[in-house]
Amino acid sequence: MSRLRIAISITVLALAVLSNLTSLSGIPIPIDSFEAPRTIEPSHYDAHRGGFNRGNNEDSSRPLFHFIFSGNWSNFSPSYARAVESVLYHHPDAVVRLHSQNSRNETVSIPLLEPLFQEFDLEIEYYDLAEELQILKNYLNETLVQEFIDDLPQWMYTTKKRENNKSNIYRLLLLLTRGGVYMDVDCIYLKPLDALGPNVVGKESKGHVNTAIIKAEKGSIYMEKALTRLFIDFRPTIWAYNGPRLLTRTLKYDFPECEWFVGEEYGTRTNGSDACPATILGVDGFYPLRWDKTDSLCAELPINDTRVMERKAIIDRETYAIHLTGKKKRLPSPPDTLCRLLKNRFCVTNTTCAMVA
């Protein structure tokens, strides 16, 4: 029986026992016992590095940014377009790739992006995860990668979290094989990351990093270790297990000498070093709005509210890019709110500047 079949069986049984352990909002409460990773024997899973790079024509001297959009193009909102624009505002020479699983033969019309396609190096790249995973045989243990590919049908077309899992895997694959900055489409890029080093992640809360914004160099050891750990211990039905909690486990178990989390000091920054695979920003670097407070602070309270003004001052001073998601996946941006300000601060063409995100 494959590791994935065993993992699914164990997970279903465990979730049946623990189904009542959820927060009032319905989001599962992290359970420490689920965090215990399977043992990884480094000697057995040594990486086989190679030079394969799908983006061979990409200019390494120009910043490279990746977005993944999993939905129908008709649902590509002005807020998502503004995420792309916020990057181009700060890096007009950037190579920006919008990755999609939609059919390559589909006729695509995205009026919100047409001005950007014309004036910047912005392109849509279509991908099939099963095909793209073959690339990883040049970077990771070939047998491990093939075993994972063989198990794909068990979850790719059946589990409720399949789209999240595909995105979690593909963003790490992109960063390992091509490098660059990955951002969710509900993020806004506020200022350049250049001075932070080639590899950057951010804490979202005490003891946890998130994956909505990641910067990594091609061949990043952090991405390599994370993907290896994911393939060995993939649990397709547990919320966040293959995403934010994966990068957190990787730091904890593969880089034990990295003192990125000490006691209550979750607001401080840890610089990349021999012990740490990345610069790890404090919570205000990427996630200054807690997910359970974002709706209120960003989309409901007026911008002159004292609590909002305090957060805005921190964002202006400390934040490099911001993840705008809360209890509602798509945050509205009413007039005179922080969301309206953040989403409309950066535009790059006359046509798009006339649009309100």
C-alpha angles and dihedrals in degrees: 000000000000123000090247094055090050091047092051093049093049092045094051091050093047094048091051090057095042100038092116093057098093134119121252089261091058095250111133116252110237109253116206094213089062090055095066102114127214115258115268119206105207093200091059096045101041110156120251102214122205140170099245112135123168089201096059090140093056116112106238090204091066124072114257122211130187131200125179120209115188102177138076113292090237086069094055099120133205088252090059091048089052090055088061092044093051089061094047091048090063097031110030089169093054125126104231122190124190107200121207138176091207117118116287087222094056117115104238125204116173106167091183090063102035094096089050094049088055099048106030141043093264120141139165115237119195119210142186109208095212090055095043093052089067087071090066091068084079091057109028137036106300096217092051092050093047092050089054092048090051090055096049097099091059093069110007094078102026117039121085092230095052096116092049090049093049091051093046091053097042096050091055091046091052093049094047096047101034108012125212135110122314119202133177112239090246092064131096121212108223105176138354122284093206097112093051097073134251097297123047137164131162137226115241096188141342108320097355135099122196133220102217090100122027132162117196139162120236108275092021111180089215093058090043093053092043094053092046090052091046093052093049096044107027115160109180099186102050116095113247093351093120094037128038094001090052093059090045092052091047091056092046100047106024098039104034092155092061106100096202095136120042120165111301096342098114094131096064129091124242116204122223114262143149087288098041121057094207146011104270112206124211117250094274092059095075108347109044091145115065110227092240092051099040097088091054100039097039108031109019113034118069116255092245092060109119093236092051093046090052091052092045091053090054092046092050091050105035112017124096099177130356133218108219104198131117139150085320112058091211110046116206119225110216119186117282095020132119091245091057090051097046096044094048102039095092124047128146111194134048090241096052094040087061089059121088114217 
